[in-house]
Amino acid sequence: MTVTEVPTSAGGNPIGFGRMLRKEDARFLRGQGHYIDDMDMPGMLHGAILRSPVAHAYIKSIDTSAAEAHPKVKAVITGATLETLGLAWVPTLSYDTAAVLATDKVRFQGQEVAFVIAEDKYSARDALELIDVEYEILPPVVDAKKALDPGAPVIRTDKEGKTDNHIFDWEAGDEAKCDAAFAKADVIVSQDMLYPRVHPSPMETCGAVALMDKVTGQLTIWCTSQAPHAHRTIYALVAGLPEQKIRVVTNDIGGGFGNKVGIYSGYVLAIVGSIVTGKPVKWVEDRSEHLMSTAFARDYHMHGEIAATKEGKILGVRVNVLADHGCFNGTAQPTKFPAGFFHIFTGSYDYEAAHCKVTGVYTNKAPGGVAYACSFRITEAVYLVERLVDCLADEMKIDPAQLRLQNLLRAEQFPYTTPTGWEYDSGNYGPTLLEAMRIAGYDELRAEQRGRRERRAAGDTSEPLMGIGLSFFTEGVGAGPRKHMDILGLGMADGAELRVHPTGKAQLRLSCISQGQGHQTTFAQIVAQELGIPPEDVEVIQGDTDNTPFGLGTYGSRSTPVSGGAAAIVARRVRDKARVVAAAALECSPDDLEWKLGRWQVKGDPEKGKTIQEIAMLSHSSLELPDGVEGHLDGTCVYNPPNLTYPFGAYICVTDVDPGTGEVKVRRFIAVDDCGPRINPMIVEGQVHGGLADGVGMALMQVIAFDEEGNNLGGSFMDYLLPTSMECPSWELGETITPSPHHPLGVKGVGESATVGSPPAVVNSVLDAIQVRHADMPLTPAQVWRAMQGNPFRTDLAIT
Amino acid sequence: MQIPPPFEYERATSIDHAIALLDRLGPEARLVAGGHSLLPMMKLRLARPEHLIDINDLDMAYVRVEGGEIRIGAMTRHRELLESAVAAEHYAIFGEAERVIADPIVRNRGTVGGSLCQADPSEDLSAVMSALGATVVLRSKNGERTVAAREFHLGPYETAVQPGEIVTEIRVPIRNRTGSAYQKVERRAGDWAIAASGVFVSLDAGTISDCGIGLTAVGVEHFCAPAAEDALRGQAPTEANIVAAAQLAADASNPSSDQRGPADYKRHLANELTARALRRAIARAQGGS
């Protein structure tokens, strides 16, 4: 697809693809965003959750009498209350069950135990301290590697007959074929690596306001949901409420990153609270509650192996994973894939065979596992293979760029079916890596590094160590084809509705929901591209289930691949209808018309034509239309994507490491992304910037670790570190453009690419600097220094 | 948001008023200066003062030279000390330490006196003042008294401040032919120190006539390393002497392992950072940058 000049609107915006400022920013920059904690309603009550201080304990008793006696407390809800409503335990997105409030025992520090509803949030918090819970402490399962030990404490004693902490075994690929490939290899490198538990930490924590109108039976829930339609259906199924009486509304969301896909106890408790009190009930968690109880990400203990010939041709890759899912299996992913899309771990290379095996276990930690822009665990997959390739390069003393260039899939191999069954839609990998190397000045960087190493070997220790790290990633986004992908039985197709009003202004209704991605702008540009209506004349409506078509929401970089496809197709349907209307007005056959720049015009007589705005008015006018053609200019569509889209990219990270202190400075970061044509390059670049910062954070500082008692050691932003501008270099971006052959616009999702692709580049760079084969993230100064001593530590446990 | 338990609030209009309020309200009252330690602890319900006495209106923000000393008002904001030309003229350590204390938002509000009184075992200025041999001025209804910085901190979150007392000023002696430096390692900009070392070195005729070595976050008593200082005084500022003193500083440290790093690493940092700070301070004393 070639980039063509697009016309400019009166507002100075491209009528189609191109750079434009985000439509939503004028509002956000003036503090006019409307987030959950901005909600206020007459008579609104405030809820607060009492949480478990310990990781594993029987609840012997709960005394709420003092809290109930607090003059401003309206109700106190416990697990026992919920049991009477049949809501103490609810299904998770992975067909497990999870406690809304603990009944029999608590299973992680921070678990919800009771809910206080009071006249104001201060009183609600004060009353929490008046609840007396008697715990009988149990030994916790903290180390996932010990979860399956004989005699390990059984966490899920609520499950009939459960005698261990095993959740699932899952595998992909051909084990025998993989063994055969390994058998003939000259070189096999194996490596244990941990992708530690991290937390997405959006700026806004989770919250909800619920109102049950007892007169109408209407339940309205305003909440921080990345999937409002899915939430509505789940509430209907779980609570037995009539779905037509449930309205889920999501206003502005201050970041989601997959953290806000699931339904949290707080949402259910706000609903129950409103049912009990008859008033609107607000619940908004604080930062510590958010960090300790909501969806974490990763926590994959991986043992990977890679095999190659002595010439450096990679033959196969295999991996065993121990997956820590916490105390409830609450990961959000398509039903068929208990390990998400991890089996895309073959990455961007050409192999004979591959095999993976994943074992999921319960531990006394918060549930979750698929979040933080991970594309359903492609983060873990890319980290694994990109680290393994570097380990192989290190073993064989081959330049890691050269090894990658030698083994990358070639353009003529696409569409390419991977050894584990994925069909990559399009790719042209070599030029993308070469472009990154060109921007970086790769050869000059290696020369600089050699110079430094020589000077250091000669005794000059004045310069820091220098590292150059690469990663090449293939993403798989836009879940997904409904025959393969559903969540709790809900197929992952997205609806869209487009209404063009008589004056030619349009409303596009979407099932997905922006959490900062700029949907108001991107989707208006899609309609502009297809219909020639200026983007400022297109209002994008999302987040209200009463006012938008059904769809599965925004996560997994799926909005543009799925809802974007729906938006393009619905706009084309409207365009086709406009053609019929224009033909009626011009008294010609639709076949005599051609589409040009927002206008149907007569072939060979371009002076004669009607703009889309004129056609909009005609559609609503007294103009006589052909038989069977209804008036108005509206359309609907449900887009069921035929495949995922597979964006890819090549990243290079240059670091300076102080060997005396272990401090890492990211000097440069080059990111060449290929996500097909870019609807709004500015928004794409912004998403890449954010993802790169995520990657620096994960590689260098982020981890939720636990001590031996199961205490969460990352429960505040003093303990769980997010990167700041001080840790981020000025990102150097590049692009190549390989359209998706099956997407209506040729575009691929990009929201998570940089989060998926950047951590291994940073880690590879640091390890290249200190010339150590492997050390686990996060590479804090302490971990780098310890790795240099040959003694890296477990980053998921308390440092001792 | 995090929500504190109930408390009463008073706003002091003078130092004497603040002292009177402290006397009247008793031990469950706390002074609030910048509030960047106390308020988060209240929101986390780790601190539960019944009364807050706000001293932000008091005229205690200044950095000036008087009587051969630099006098720093207790309510001087971190940013004011960071930007003080008077402080920078005599001691580079002030700017170097302040630049890595928290972030600009905290530095705009947090105070020098508040930092010392919080007595966090990882606090930066405590090490700086200990290294520089500063004196802390306290006032109560009984009058004024001074306490050496090295006797001010009695342990983690514990100071020599008595009930009814308020820190009003910190005094730092001005020294000739002196260089100073601060070296800190943190996991991320704005984080507390994993370890840090701050030093001054005074030179006289090619020998070290006086020096001070302050350490934070590594479990040394009173944020200082006197044995390392003793080893340097009267010695030539050579690399061998620096290395030996840095080792003594590490020997004096007793760090605990936590998520910032294991004890062996922190002890290593006590050594490495002390050596680096000494080299830089000596270069400055010798007239380098």
Interface residues (C-beta under 8 A of the other chain):
Chain A: D37 K121 Y122 R125 D126 E129 V284 D286 R287 S288 G660 T661 G662 E663 L700 M701 A705 L713 G714 S716 M718 D719 L721 P723 T724 M726 E727 T780 P781 A782 W785 R786 F793 A798 I799 T800
Chain B: M1 Q2 I3 P5 P6 L44 R45 D103 V185 R187 R188 A189 G190 D191 W192 I194 S257 D258 Q259 R260 G261 P262 Y265 H268 L269 E272 L273 R276
